[in-house]
Amino acid sequence: MKSSKKIAYLGLCTTIALVLAYVESLIPPIFSAVPGIKMGLPNVVIIFVLYKFKPRDAIIVSLLRVFIVTLLFGNVMTLSYSLSGAVLSLTGMIILKKLDFLSMVGVSVVGAVLHNAGQIIMAMILLSTAEIGYYLIVLAITGAISGVLIGLIGGILAKRVGIGREET
């Protein structure tokens, strides 16, 4: 794939991830008694890019999304939580994809749980309390459910959209 065409595709993917982040911000919390639980809709784009392009492309799209969403809707605290979750999640997903023993759904589930773990670790550091780590149990369960849905949607997209590695 020519570099200008690839840049256009990745720009489109970044834009879609931003729109999904905005749409997700409009959805009321699923469980209002348990704050912080989100579906992770922008991660459909990240898992798609990870499987259709190269790992560095997924890193670029994910980091751009994190920084732009923070600039538009967040603050320094938002950035620290989002960035820690994204970095840990992407690292795990890239390693697992390279090892090639899990399906896209499995990689997505691990990515979702690692994203939550990254955010909890950041919260433990910023709030100087280990007790918040217990919250990871709830987030891991909801993250696994979300990861399955995101992985299934990402798999459908990857099969239906004929772009990516085979053309690069």
LOSEMI-898687 format. One line per field, with one value per atom (N, C-alpha, C): y, z, x; residue in three letters. Coordinates in pm, 1 decimal, decimal comma. Each point is the difference from the previous one (the first is absolute). Example, Ala and Ser with C-alpha at 12.3 -4.5 7.8 and 13.67 -1.06 7.14 Angstrom:
2
y: [-569,0; 119,0; 120,0; 105,0; 119,0; 109,0]
z: [780,0; 0,0; 0,0; -72,0; 6,0; 73,0]
x: [1319,0; -89,0; 90,0; -35,0; 82,0; -77,0]
residuo: [ALA; ALA; ALA; SER; SER; SER]
***
This chain:
168
y: [-117,0; 117,0; 123,3; 93,9; 123,0; 74,9; 69,7; 66,3; 104,9; 73,2; 101,4; -65,6; -113,2; -72,4; -54,8; -51,5; -53,1; 111,1; 113,5; 114,1; 41,8; 0,6; 35,4; -99,9; -130,0; -102,1; 16,4; 22,3; 14,3; 129,0; 105,9; 123,7; -22,4; -76,2; -33,2; -85,2; -95,3; -83,7; 83,8; 94,4; 88,3; 83,0; 50,5; 80,0; -82,6; -121,6; -87,3; -29,8; -24,4; -24,6; 122,2; 120,3; 122,4; 13,7; -28,0; 8,3; -103,3; -120,2; -103,6; 39,4; 65,8; 47,6; 104,5; 87,1; 102,5; -64,1; -90,9; -69,1; -72,5; -66,1; -72,0; 95,3; 120,7; 97,3; 44,1; -15,1; 38,7; -109,6; -122,1; -112,7; 4,0; -4,7; 0,5; -125,6; 9,7; -115,5; -121,3; -116,1; -124,5; -33,5; 7,2; -25,3; 126,6; 84,0; 127,1; -18,5; -115,0; -26,0; -31,5; -40,6; -34,1; 94,9; 105,6; 99,1; -53,7; 57,4; -31,3; -113,1; -63,1; -110,9; 56,0; -27,3; 42,1; -119,0; 8,7; -105,7; -3,3; 113,2; 4,6; -0,8; 67,2; 0,5; 38,1; 98,0; 33,8; -116,1; -95,8; -112,1; -95,4; 12,1; -74,0; 41,3; 129,3; 52,2; -45,6; 2,9; -36,5; -146,4; -89,1; -143,1; -24,0; 72,2; -10,2; 40,8; 114,9; 48,7; -95,9; -53,3; -94,6; -122,1; -46,5; -119,5; 28,1; 118,3; 30,5; 74,8; 62,0; 73,0; -52,3; 83,4; -40,2; 47,5; -63,2; 42,3; 148,4; 53,3; 143,0; 89,2; -46,0; 77,1; 3,0; -113,2; -4,6; 90,5; 2,7; 86,8; 146,8; 36,8; 138,8; 40,3; -83,6; 32,1; 9,6; -93,4; 0,3; 123,7; 32,2; 115,7; 130,7; 10,1; 119,0; 14,4; -110,7; 3,3; 46,4; -57,2; 35,7; 149,1; 50,0; 140,4; 95,4; -32,4; 89,6; -0,3; -118,1; -6,1; 76,9; -10,9; 74,1; 150,9; 42,1; 143,3; 52,3; -80,9; 44,4; -11,0; -107,8; -29,5; -23,3; 1,9; -43,2; 100,8; -54,9; 80,1; -86,6; 48,3; -73,3; -135,7; -3,2; -127,0; -99,2; 47,5; -84,9; -57,5; 84,8; -44,7; -108,0; 17,7; -98,5; -135,6; -0,9; -125,8; -63,9; 79,5; -52,9; -51,7; 75,2; -38,2; -126,7; -9,4; -120,3; -123,5; 13,8; -111,9; -38,1; 99,9; -25,8; -65,2; 48,5; -54,5; -145,9; -28,3; -137,8; -92,0; 47,0; -78,8; -30,7; 101,5; -20,4; -90,6; 17,6; -84,9; -146,6; -28,4; -137,4; -54,2; 80,8; -47,0; -25,2; 85,2; -18,1; -128,8; -23,0; -122,3; -123,5; 1,0; -117,3; -24,6; 106,0; -16,7; -61,4; 46,3; -52,6; -147,4; -39,4; -140,0; -89,1; 59,6; -65,0; -128,3; 1,6; -115,8; 35,1; 126,4; 42,6; 58,8; -11,4; 62,8; 150,7; 72,1; 144,1; 30,5; -82,4; 20,0; -17,4; -102,9; -22,5; 114,3; 48,0; 113,3; 124,8; 18,5; 114,6; -7,6; -117,9; -17,1; 34,0; -53,4; 29,7; 149,8; 60,0; 144,0; 81,4; -40,5; 72,7; -10,4; -119,4; -19,8; 74,7; -3,5; 72,9; 151,4; 47,1; 142,7; 40,5; -80,5; 26,2; -10,6; -98,0; -16,5; 121,7; 50,3; 118,3; 120,3; 16,0; 112,1; -16,2; -121,3; -24,2; 23,3; -45,0; 22,4; 150,3; 74,1; 145,9; 61,5; -46,5; 51,6; -30,7; -119,1; -37,0; 92,8; 35,1; 89,6; 142,0; 51,7; 138,5; 22,1; -100,5; 14,2; -57,4; -59,8; -59,2; -97,0; -86,6; -99,0; -130,5; -108,4; -131,3; -57,7; 50,7; -55,1; 11,0; 99,8; 16,2; -118,1; -76,4; -119,2; -102,5; -1,2; -93,1; 29,7; 122,8; 41,2; -69,2; -47,0; -68,4; -126,9; -61,6; -121,3; 30,7; 105,7; 39,9; 42,6; 80,0; 48,5; -113,6; -100,0; -113,5; -78,5; -17,0; -72,8; 78,3; 127,0; 80,1; 21,1; 10,2; 13,5; -123,7; -117,5; -124,5; -6,2; 38,5; 0,7; 99,0; 118,7; 102,3; -46,5; -63,2; -48,9; -102,4; -85,3; -97,7; 72,5; 94,5; 73,0; 80,0; 68,6; 79,7; -91,5; -113,5; -94,4; -58,5; -31,4; -52,4; 103,5; 123,1; 106,2; 26,1; 5,1; 20,5; -112,1; -123,0; -113,8; 9,1; 40,8; 16,5; 107,8; 111,9; 107,5; -44,4; -69,7; -43,3; -94,7; -84,0; -91,5; 72,7; 100,8; 67,5; 112,9; 59,4; 113,6; -49,7; 16,0; -54,7; 92,6; 45,6; 81,7; -63,1; 42,8; -40,2; -71,2; -87,9; -61,3; -66,4; -68,0; -68,3; 96,7; 127,9; 100,4; 85,5; -11,1; 87,5; -47,6]
z: [0,0; 0,0; 0,0; -85,3; -5,8; 131,3; 35,1; 130,7; 13,0; -107,0; 10,8; 21,0; -63,8; 18,1; 142,7; 49,5; 136,5; 102,3; -21,0; 90,8; 1,0; -118,0; -7,8; 77,1; -15,0; 74,1; 150,4; 41,9; 143,3; 54,6; -79,8; 40,8; 16,9; -91,0; 9,6; 124,4; 26,2; 120,3; 126,8; 3,2; 116,2; 18,9; -109,0; 6,3; 49,9; -50,0; 45,5; 149,3; 45,0; 143,4; 82,6; -50,4; 71,1; 6,6; -110,0; -2,3; 96,9; -0,1; 92,7; 145,5; 27,3; 136,3; 40,3; -92,4; 29,5; 21,2; -88,6; 13,8; 134,1; 36,5; 127,7; 118,4; -13,1; 109,7; 18,2; -103,2; 7,0; 59,3; 2,7; 52,2; 152,3; 64,8; 146,6; 54,5; 120,7; 59,0; 7,5; -31,5; 3,8; 143,7; 86,1; 142,2; 74,9; 30,9; 64,4; 139,8; 60,6; 133,0; -7,4; -119,6; -18,6; -105,1; 42,7; -95,6; -84,4; -116,8; -83,6; -98,7; 0,5; -92,1; -131,6; -106,1; -133,9; -94,1; -111,1; -100,5; -68,1; -22,3; -69,2; -151,2; -49,4; -143,6; -89,2; 37,1; -87,8; -18,2; 90,6; -10,9; -113,6; -55,3; -121,8; -109,7; -9,0; -101,4; 29,0; 125,6; 35,7; -32,3; 36,8; -28,5; -150,8; -71,4; -145,7; -60,6; 40,2; -53,9; 36,5; 119,7; 42,2; -91,7; -43,0; -82,9; -149,7; -44,5; -143,1; -43,4; 94,2; -32,4; 87,8; 32,0; 82,5; 142,9; 96,6; 139,9; 22,2; -66,9; 20,1; -46,3; -100,9; -45,8; 107,2; 66,9; 109,7; 115,0; 26,0; 105,2; -34,8; -124,0; -42,8; 10,8; -53,2; 4,0; 144,4; 83,9; 139,7; 74,5; -16,3; 70,9; -50,2; -130,2; -53,1; 59,7; 5,6; 57,7; 145,1; 78,5; 141,6; 15,3; -74,5; 14,6; -50,5; -113,1; -53,6; 87,7; 46,1; 89,7; 128,4; 51,4; 120,6; -25,7; -113,8; -32,4; -12,5; -59,4; -23,3; 122,8; 76,2; 104,9; 138,3; 12,3; 126,2; 65,3; 83,2; 73,3; 25,9; 79,4; 26,2; 65,4; 88,4; 65,6; -101,9; -88,3; -105,6; -83,4; -34,7; -80,6; 71,8; 127,9; 72,8; 5,3; 24,4; 5,5; -138,6; -98,9; -134,9; -58,3; 19,7; -54,9; 66,0; 131,7; 68,1; -44,6; -15,1; -47,4; -142,9; -86,3; -141,2; -20,1; 70,3; -16,3; 46,5; 116,6; 50,1; -89,2; -41,0; -85,9; -134,1; -65,2; -130,5; 9,4; 103,7; 17,8; 8,6; 83,2; 13,5; -128,2; -68,1; -122,9; -110,9; -10,8; -102,5; 26,2; 124,5; 34,9; -28,3; 43,6; -20,0; -147,6; -76,3; -143,1; -66,3; 39,6; -57,0; 36,2; 122,0; 42,1; -74,1; -44,8; -86,5; 57,6; 127,8; 54,4; 51,3; -9,3; 35,1; -122,8; -3,4; -106,7; 23,9; -96,1; 16,2; 123,2; 25,5; 117,7; 127,7; 5,5; 117,0; 22,6; -107,2; 10,0; 47,9; -49,4; 41,6; 147,9; 47,3; 142,2; 87,2; -34,6; 78,1; -5,7; -117,6; -13,5; 88,4; 6,3; 83,6; 147,9; 43,0; 141,0; 32,5; -90,7; 22,7; 1,4; -81,2; 1,7; 138,7; 53,6; 134,5; 104,6; -15,3; 94,7; -4,1; -120,2; -12,4; 69,6; -14,8; 66,1; 151,7; 47,8; 145,0; 56,4; -71,0; 45,2; 8,8; -100,7; 2,6; 117,5; 25,0; 113,6; 131,5; 12,4; 121,6; 22,1; -109,0; 8,9; 35,5; -73,4; 20,0; 133,6; 45,8; 125,1; 120,6; -26,7; 106,3; 87,1; -63,7; 74,4; -78,9; 67,7; -63,4; 0,4; 88,5; 14,7; -127,2; -81,9; -123,7; -94,6; 25,4; -80,1; 2,7; 106,2; 7,7; -107,3; -43,4; -103,7; -133,9; -14,1; -123,0; -22,3; 105,8; -14,0; -81,8; 37,8; -72,0; -142,2; -14,5; -132,2; -90,2; 56,0; -80,9; -56,3; 79,6; -47,0; -111,2; 25,1; -103,1; -121,1; 23,4; -110,0; -87,5; 61,1; -77,4; -88,7; 55,2; -79,3; -115,6; 31,8; -102,4; -104,3; 45,1; -91,1; -99,2; 45,4; -91,0; -108,6; 40,0; -97,7; -97,1; 51,9; -83,8; -95,8; 49,0; -84,4; -110,6; 32,6; -101,5; -109,4; 41,7; -98,2; -83,4; 66,0; -71,5; -99,8; 37,7; -90,2; -122,3; 20,1; -112,4; -95,3; 56,2; -83,2; -76,0; 68,4; -63,0; -117,2; 11,9; -109,3; -116,4; 29,9; -104,5; -70,5; 65,4; -59,0; -61,9; -128,4; -73,3; -9,5; 113,4; -0,1; 97,1; -8,0; 104,2; -50,1; 80,7; -20,1; -135,9; -47,4; -126,8; -114,6; 20,6; -104,1; 29,8; 120,5; 34,4; -59,3]
x: [85,6; -85,6; 90,2; -32,2; 77,6; -13,3; 106,6; 0,7; -110,2; -31,0; -105,6; -136,2; -22,3; -126,2; -9,5; 111,4; 3,3; -22,9; 62,1; -19,2; -146,5; -62,4; -142,0; -85,4; 26,7; -74,3; 18,7; 124,6; 25,9; -60,3; -1,4; -67,2; -149,7; -57,2; -141,8; -26,6; 86,9; -15,2; 8,9; 94,5; 12,8; -126,6; -52,2; -122,7; -117,8; -12,3; -108,6; 15,0; 123,3; 23,6; -40,5; 28,1; -38,5; -152,1; -65,9; -146,3; -59,0; 53,7; -49,4; 23,8; 112,3; 26,9; -103,2; -33,1; -101,1; -136,9; -37,5; -129,1; -5,8; 108,7; 3,3; -16,0; 52,6; -13,7; -144,7; -81,3; -140,8; -89,0; 51,1; -77,2; 3,6; -116,0; 0,2; 68,2; 55,5; 68,5; -93,1; 57,1; -77,0; -38,1; 98,9; -22,0; 39,9; -96,4; 33,5; 59,0; -24,8; 55,5; 150,1; 47,2; 140,9; 57,4; 68,2; 50,7; 115,5; 14,8; 115,3; -19,3; -115,3; -22,1; -50,6; 76,3; -37,7; 14,7; -65,4; 6,6; 135,8; 61,3; 128,1; -16,2; -102,6; -29,7; 118,7; 82,0; 113,8; 97,7; -3,7; 92,9; -34,7; -120,7; -32,6; 98,7; 24,0; 91,8; 142,6; 40,2; 137,7; 27,1; -90,2; 20,6; -2,6; -86,5; -4,8; 134,2; 52,9; 127,8; 112,6; -2,1; 103,8; 4,3; -115,3; -5,8; 9,0; -36,7; 2,8; 126,0; 68,9; 120,7; 113,4; 92,9; 114,1; -20,7; 67,5; -15,1; 29,1; 100,3; 31,4; -115,2; -75,0; -115,9; -108,5; -20,5; -97,1; 44,6; 129,0; 54,2; -25,9; 27,8; -19,2; -147,1; -89,0; -143,1; -48,0; 41,7; -43,6; 50,5; 126,3; 55,4; -60,8; -20,7; -66,8; -139,3; -72,1; -134,9; 5,0; 90,5; 10,3; 30,1; 96,6; 38,4; -108,8; -62,2; -102,7; -124,6; -42,1; -116,8; 28,5; 121,5; 36,2; -3,2; 52,9; -3,3; -142,6; -88,1; -136,9; -89,9; 14,9; -97,6; 59,8; 132,0; 58,6; 91,4; 87,5; 97,5; 123,2; 92,9; 124,0; -29,2; -97,6; -34,8; -55,6; -84,9; -55,0; 113,1; 95,8; 113,5; 79,2; 26,9; 81,2; -70,7; -130,1; -73,7; -12,4; -36,3; -18,4; 130,8; 105,3; 130,2; 53,7; -13,1; 49,6; -78,0; -131,1; -80,7; 33,1; 14,0; 27,9; 136,2; 101,1; 135,5; 5,8; -55,0; 3,3; -83,1; -115,5; -87,9; 65,9; 51,6; 64,4; 121,4; 78,4; 118,0; -41,5; -98,3; -47,2; -60,4; -80,7; -64,0; 102,4; 100,6; 102,9; 77,7; 37,1; 74,0; -84,9; -125,2; -86,3; -30,1; -17,7; -24,5; 122,6; 117,4; 124,4; 19,3; -36,9; 11,4; -99,8; -110,0; -98,7; -60,9; -34,5; -71,5; -138,7; -38,2; -134,9; -67,8; -130,9; -77,0; -3,2; -57,1; -16,6; -84,5; -100,6; -84,6; 82,3; 81,8; 85,2; 96,9; 60,6; 92,6; -75,0; -121,8; -81,2; -36,4; -34,5; -34,4; 120,0; 115,5; 120,5; 30,7; -17,4; 22,8; -92,5; -126,8; -97,1; 35,5; 35,5; 36,0; 129,8; 96,4; 125,3; -22,8; -92,6; -32,8; -50,8; -90,1; -51,1; 110,8; 87,1; 111,2; 92,5; 28,0; 84,0; -60,0; -130,6; -66,9; -0,6; -20,8; 1,4; 140,0; 101,4; 138,1; 27,0; -44,5; 18,3; -75,5; -121,0; -77,9; 70,9; 56,5; 72,3; 119,4; 67,6; 115,4; -44,7; -97,9; -43,4; -69,6; -75,4; -74,7; 74,0; 115,1; 82,3; -78,7; -74,3; -76,8; -6,6; 27,7; -5,3; -141,0; -84,5; -134,9; -83,6; 29,8; -76,6; 23,1; 104,0; 28,1; -112,2; -77,8; -113,2; -104,8; -2,6; -94,8; 29,1; 124,3; 38,7; -81,9; -47,1; -81,7; -125,4; -69,1; -121,5; 33,6; 106,1; 37,8; 48,2; 64,7; 46,1; -118,4; -102,0; -119,2; -69,6; -25,5; -67,0; 90,7; 129,9; 95,4; 2,6; -9,5; -1,7; -124,7; -112,2; -124,5; 12,3; 47,3; 19,4; 101,6; 107,4; 104,1; -53,0; -91,3; -60,7; -78,9; -83,1; -81,3; 86,4; 100,8; 89,2; 76,7; 47,4; 73,1; -86,8; -125,2; -92,1; -26,8; -26,2; -24,8; 125,4; 115,4; 126,2; 27,1; -32,3; 18,2; -88,8; -123,1; -92,6; 52,9; 44,1; 54,9; 124,3; 89,9; 124,4; -27,4; -101,8; -34,7; -65,3; -79,5; -77,9; 72,7; 98,3; 69,3; 129,6; 11,6; 115,2; 117,9; 49,0; 121,7; 97,9; 122,5; 93,4; 122,9; 50,6; 130,2; 17,2; -102,8; 14,3; 29,2; -31,7; 25,4; 122,8; 58,0; 112,6; 128,5]
residuo: [MET; MET; MET; LYS; LYS; LYS; SER; SER; SER; SER; SER; SER; LYS; LYS; LYS; LYS; LYS; LYS; ILE; ILE; ILE; ALA; ALA; ALA; TYR; TYR; TYR; LEU; LEU; LEU; GLY; GLY; GLY; LEU; LEU; LEU; CYS; CYS; CYS; THR; THR; THR; THR; THR; THR; ILE; ILE; ILE; ALA; ALA; ALA; LEU; LEU; LEU; VAL; VAL; VAL; LEU; LEU; LEU; ALA; ALA; ALA; TYR; TYR; TYR; VAL; VAL; VAL; GLU; GLU; GLU; SER; SER; SER; LEU; LEU; LEU; ILE; ILE; ILE; PRO; PRO; PRO; PRO; PRO; PRO; ILE; ILE; ILE; PHE; PHE; PHE; SER; SER; SER; ALA; ALA; ALA; VAL; VAL; VAL; PRO; PRO; PRO; GLY; GLY; GLY; ILE; ILE; ILE; LYS; LYS; LYS; MET; MET; MET; GLY; GLY; GLY; LEU; LEU; LEU; PRO; PRO; PRO; ASN; ASN; ASN; VAL; VAL; VAL; VAL; VAL; VAL; ILE; ILE; ILE; ILE; ILE; ILE; PHE; PHE; PHE; VAL; VAL; VAL; LEU; LEU; LEU; TYR; TYR; TYR; LYS; LYS; LYS; PHE; PHE; PHE; LYS; LYS; LYS; PRO; PRO; PRO; ARG; ARG; ARG; ASP; ASP; ASP; ALA; ALA; ALA; ILE; ILE; ILE; ILE; ILE; ILE; VAL; VAL; VAL; SER; SER; SER; LEU; LEU; LEU; LEU; LEU; LEU; ARG; ARG; ARG; VAL; VAL; VAL; PHE; PHE; PHE; ILE; ILE; ILE; VAL; VAL; VAL; THR; THR; THR; LEU; LEU; LEU; LEU; LEU; LEU; PHE; PHE; PHE; GLY; GLY; GLY; ASN; ASN; ASN; VAL; VAL; VAL; MET; MET; MET; THR; THR; THR; LEU; LEU; LEU; SER; SER; SER; TYR; TYR; TYR; SER; SER; SER; LEU; LEU; LEU; SER; SER; SER; GLY; GLY; GLY; ALA; ALA; ALA; VAL; VAL; VAL; LEU; LEU; LEU; SER; SER; SER; LEU; LEU; LEU; THR; THR; THR; GLY; GLY; GLY; MET; MET; MET; ILE; ILE; ILE; ILE; ILE; ILE; LEU; LEU; LEU; LYS; LYS; LYS; LYS; LYS; LYS; LEU; LEU; LEU; ASP; ASP; ASP; PHE; PHE; PHE; LEU; LEU; LEU; SER; SER; SER; MET; MET; MET; VAL; VAL; VAL; GLY; GLY; GLY; VAL; VAL; VAL; SER; SER; SER; VAL; VAL; VAL; VAL; VAL; VAL; GLY; GLY; GLY; ALA; ALA; ALA; VAL; VAL; VAL; LEU; LEU; LEU; HIS; HIS; HIS; ASN; ASN; ASN; ALA; ALA; ALA; GLY; GLY; GLY; GLN; GLN; GLN; ILE; ILE; ILE; ILE; ILE; ILE; MET; MET; MET; ALA; ALA; ALA; MET; MET; MET; ILE; ILE; ILE; LEU; LEU; LEU; LEU; LEU; LEU; SER; SER; SER; THR; THR; THR; ALA; ALA; ALA; GLU; GLU; GLU; ILE; ILE; ILE; GLY; GLY; GLY; TYR; TYR; TYR; TYR; TYR; TYR; LEU; LEU; LEU; ILE; ILE; ILE; VAL; VAL; VAL; LEU; LEU; LEU; ALA; ALA; ALA; ILE; ILE; ILE; THR; THR; THR; GLY; GLY; GLY; ALA; ALA; ALA; ILE; ILE; ILE; SER; SER; SER; GLY; GLY; GLY; VAL; VAL; VAL; LEU; LEU; LEU; ILE; ILE; ILE; GLY; GLY; GLY; LEU; LEU; LEU; ILE; ILE; ILE; GLY; GLY; GLY; GLY; GLY; GLY; ILE; ILE; ILE; LEU; LEU; LEU; ALA; ALA; ALA; LYS; LYS; LYS; ARG; ARG; ARG; VAL; VAL; VAL; GLY; GLY; GLY; ILE; ILE; ILE; GLY; GLY; GLY; ARG; ARG; ARG; GLU; GLU; GLU; GLU; GLU; GLU; THR; THR; THR]
***
